[in-house]
Amino acid sequence: MVPANLDGHLRRGLRGQSFVNNEPNLAAHALVAAFAVFIIWWGVRLASKALVNLGIVEFAVAVGWFYFSDIFDKVGRSLGLIGLGVLFLAGGWALEKTRRGLLARMAQDNTSQDKESPKEAL
């Protein structure tokens, strides 16, 4: 148990400033986005469509989280909704184009590896 007066000093600091920050910072957003990129990379490396799709969805959620928590609060409501529409259209198009390119490249790499390594006849 922490004494009440010490607990107050720990929360507010010596000058009455709060050490508690309830807003997520940019590092948290970057960490989640970096983890999504890692999942995508890992999926490409293992040739797993499920991991690539999971990483793409996670990246889209990270961008949406950043938009709603940081940008949407700083602009007006109508401008925020217009920006959200543009983000959904442009971001969805870019993510789908990237996803299809990655999956096509994975399929091409798999077929080229199958041709290079002859299978033994039973």
C-alpha atoms as a printed R data frame, in Angstrom:
    type eleno elety resid chain resno       x       y       z
1   ATOM     1    CA   MET     A     1   0.000   0.000   0.000
2   ATOM     2    CA   VAL     A     2   1.219   3.476  -0.864
3   ATOM     3    CA   PRO     A     3   0.398   6.286   1.573
4   ATOM     4    CA   ALA     A     4  -2.171   8.753   0.226
5   ATOM     5    CA   ASN     A     5   0.173  11.756   0.211
6   ATOM     6    CA   LEU     A     6   2.927   9.800  -1.561
7   ATOM     7    CA   ASP     A     7   0.413   8.390  -4.048
8   ATOM     8    CA   GLY     A     8  -0.672  11.936  -4.920
9   ATOM     9    CA   HIS     A     9   2.945  12.993  -5.483
10  ATOM    10    CA   LEU     A    10   3.579   9.972  -7.676
11  ATOM    11    CA   ARG     A    11   0.580  10.757  -9.869
12  ATOM    12    CA   ARG     A    12   0.995  14.538 -10.069
13  ATOM    13    CA   GLY     A    13   4.741  14.969  -9.725
14  ATOM    14    CA   LEU     A    14   6.412  17.534  -7.527
15  ATOM    15    CA   ARG     A    15   5.063  20.565  -9.403
16  ATOM    16    CA   GLY     A    16   1.519  19.297  -9.777
17  ATOM    17    CA   GLN     A    17   2.089  18.120 -13.336
18  ATOM    18    CA   SER     A    18   0.445  14.857 -14.319
19  ATOM    19    CA   PHE     A    19   2.580  11.958 -15.426
20  ATOM    20    CA   VAL     A    20  -0.478  10.065 -16.616
21  ATOM    21    CA   ASN     A    21  -1.133  10.403 -20.339
22  ATOM    22    CA   ASN     A    22  -4.411   8.941 -21.582
23  ATOM    23    CA   GLU     A    23  -3.826   9.741 -25.258
24  ATOM    24    CA   PRO     A    24  -1.927   7.223 -27.384
25  ATOM    25    CA   ASN     A    25   1.262   8.664 -28.775
26  ATOM    26    CA   LEU     A    26   2.723   8.311 -32.237
27  ATOM    27    CA   ALA     A    27   5.047   5.523 -31.090
28  ATOM    28    CA   ALA     A    28   2.061   3.302 -30.258
29  ATOM    29    CA   HIS     A    29   0.609   3.814 -33.739
30  ATOM    30    CA   ALA     A    30   3.988   3.178 -35.361
31  ATOM    31    CA   LEU     A    31   4.495   0.017 -33.291
32  ATOM    32    CA   VAL     A    32   1.134  -1.445 -34.343
33  ATOM    33    CA   ALA     A    33   1.743  -0.533 -38.010
34  ATOM    34    CA   ALA     A    34   5.258  -2.018 -37.867
35  ATOM    35    CA   PHE     A    35   3.850  -5.242 -36.424
36  ATOM    36    CA   ALA     A    36   1.333  -5.375 -39.289
37  ATOM    37    CA   VAL     A    37   4.142  -4.948 -41.822
38  ATOM    38    CA   PHE     A    38   6.076  -7.707 -40.034
39  ATOM    39    CA   ILE     A    39   3.057 -10.041 -40.296
40  ATOM    40    CA   ILE     A    40   2.812  -9.254 -44.033
41  ATOM    41    CA   TRP     A    41   6.541  -9.904 -44.507
42  ATOM    42    CA   TRP     A    42   6.301 -13.141 -42.559
43  ATOM    43    CA   GLY     A    43   3.325 -14.236 -44.666
44  ATOM    44    CA   VAL     A    44   5.231 -13.534 -47.888
45  ATOM    45    CA   ARG     A    45   8.253 -15.393 -46.550
46  ATOM    46    CA   LEU     A    46   6.142 -18.448 -45.633
47  ATOM    47    CA   ALA     A    47   3.954 -18.075 -48.756
48  ATOM    48    CA   SER     A    48   0.855 -17.903 -46.544
49  ATOM    49    CA   LYS     A    49  -2.081 -16.035 -48.031
50  ATOM    50    CA   ALA     A    50  -3.817 -16.018 -44.646
51  ATOM    51    CA   LEU     A    51  -0.933 -14.194 -42.940
52  ATOM    52    CA   VAL     A    52  -0.691 -11.649 -45.761
53  ATOM    53    CA   ASN     A    53  -4.433 -10.987 -45.553
54  ATOM    54    CA   LEU     A    54  -4.255 -10.746 -41.739
55  ATOM    55    CA   GLY     A    55  -1.401  -8.240 -41.970
56  ATOM    56    CA   ILE     A    56  -3.270  -6.128 -44.522
57  ATOM    57    CA   VAL     A    57  -6.361  -6.028 -42.297
58  ATOM    58    CA   GLU     A    58  -4.229  -5.197 -39.257
59  ATOM    59    CA   PHE     A    59  -2.525  -2.367 -41.144
60  ATOM    60    CA   ALA     A    60  -5.908  -0.967 -42.225
61  ATOM    61    CA   VAL     A    61  -7.109  -1.083 -38.603
62  ATOM    62    CA   ALA     A    62  -3.914   0.688 -37.474
63  ATOM    63    CA   VAL     A    63  -4.448   3.478 -40.016
64  ATOM    64    CA   GLY     A    64  -8.115   3.798 -39.004
65  ATOM    65    CA   TRP     A    65  -7.138   3.900 -35.312
66  ATOM    66    CA   PHE     A    66  -4.601   6.655 -36.004
67  ATOM    67    CA   TYR     A    67  -7.139   8.630 -38.043
68  ATOM    68    CA   PHE     A    68  -9.885   8.459 -35.433
69  ATOM    69    CA   SER     A    69  -7.683   9.018 -32.392
70  ATOM    70    CA   ASP     A    70  -5.394  11.758 -33.707
71  ATOM    71    CA   ILE     A    71  -6.652  13.417 -36.881
72  ATOM    72    CA   PHE     A    72 -10.442  13.256 -36.592
73  ATOM    73    CA   ASP     A    73 -10.399  15.135 -33.261
74  ATOM    74    CA   LYS     A    74  -8.260  17.962 -34.657
75  ATOM    75    CA   VAL     A    75 -10.371  18.822 -37.713
76  ATOM    76    CA   GLY     A    76 -14.041  19.717 -37.932
77  ATOM    77    CA   ARG     A    77 -16.721  17.076 -38.204
78  ATOM    78    CA   SER     A    78 -17.573  17.586 -41.873
79  ATOM    79    CA   LEU     A    79 -13.924  17.853 -42.929
80  ATOM    80    CA   GLY     A    80 -13.167  14.748 -40.875
81  ATOM    81    CA   LEU     A    81 -15.915  12.755 -42.604
82  ATOM    82    CA   ILE     A    82 -14.750  13.929 -46.040
83  ATOM    83    CA   GLY     A    83 -11.209  12.925 -45.130
84  ATOM    84    CA   LEU     A    84 -12.474   9.574 -43.875
85  ATOM    85    CA   GLY     A    85 -14.178   8.935 -47.209
86  ATOM    86    CA   VAL     A    86 -11.037   9.824 -49.130
87  ATOM    87    CA   LEU     A    87  -8.990   7.639 -46.776
88  ATOM    88    CA   PHE     A    88 -11.349   4.690 -47.294
89  ATOM    89    CA   LEU     A    89 -11.352   5.049 -51.083
90  ATOM    90    CA   ALA     A    90  -7.653   5.707 -51.606
91  ATOM    91    CA   GLY     A    91  -6.467   3.458 -48.797
92  ATOM    92    CA   GLY     A    92  -8.699   0.584 -49.842
93  ATOM    93    CA   TRP     A    93  -7.537   0.842 -53.430
94  ATOM    94    CA   ALA     A    94  -3.856   0.981 -52.418
95  ATOM    95    CA   LEU     A    95  -4.139  -1.880 -49.929
96  ATOM    96    CA   GLU     A    96  -5.990  -4.116 -52.396
97  ATOM    97    CA   LYS     A    97  -3.486  -3.367 -55.167
98  ATOM    98    CA   THR     A    98  -0.600  -4.154 -52.812
99  ATOM    99    CA   ARG     A    99  -2.276  -7.316 -51.532
100 ATOM   100    CA   ARG     A   100  -2.965  -8.638 -55.036
101 ATOM   101    CA   GLY     A   101   0.603  -7.870 -56.117
102 ATOM   102    CA   LEU     A   102   2.055  -9.688 -53.116
103 ATOM   103    CA   LEU     A   103  -0.170 -12.734 -53.619
104 ATOM   104    CA   ALA     A   104   0.625 -12.841 -57.351
105 ATOM   105    CA   ARG     A   105   4.348 -12.613 -56.629
106 ATOM   106    CA   MET     A   106   4.035 -15.397 -54.039
107 ATOM   107    CA   ALA     A   107   2.222 -17.607 -56.570
108 ATOM   108    CA   GLN     A   108   4.858 -16.855 -59.213
109 ATOM   109    CA   ASP     A   109   7.686 -17.692 -56.803
110 ATOM   110    CA   ASN     A   110   5.995 -20.963 -55.879
111 ATOM   111    CA   THR     A   111   5.596 -22.019 -59.506
112 ATOM   112    CA   SER     A   112   9.210 -21.118 -60.341
113 ATOM   113    CA   GLN     A   113  10.441 -23.133 -57.345
114 ATOM   114    CA   ASP     A   114   8.338 -26.106 -58.423
115 ATOM   115    CA   LYS     A   115   9.916 -25.999 -61.904
116 ATOM   116    CA   GLU     A   116  13.464 -25.703 -60.536
117 ATOM   117    CA   SER     A   117  13.215 -28.634 -58.132
118 ATOM   118    CA   PRO     A   118  12.266 -31.796 -60.030
119 ATOM   119    CA   LYS     A   119  10.018 -34.140 -58.141
120 ATOM   120    CA   GLU     A   120  11.168 -37.685 -57.714
121 ATOM   121    CA   ALA     A   121   9.097 -40.291 -59.473
122 ATOM   122    CA   LEU     A   122   7.711 -42.998 -57.274
